Amino acid sequence: MKKLKLNILGMHCASCAVNIEKALKKVKGVNEISVSALTNKAFITTDNSVKEEEMKKAVANIGYKVLSVETA
């Protein structure tokens, strides 16, 4: 299991956070997600099989950008 923090560009409201959460839930291997529009961050617990690029692509596909991925 990995715990990650994603810094995301483009979130403006709670609806944005919900959309990002839904997109990340579709990535196979993502277990838990908490997204905050106030801090522009997503905290994620994943299986070791999940690649950063998969999460970045899921977020980009709905119009946002992952600026960085850090170990939480």
Order of alpha helices (4+ residues) and beta strands (2+ residues): beta-alpha-beta-beta-alpha-beta
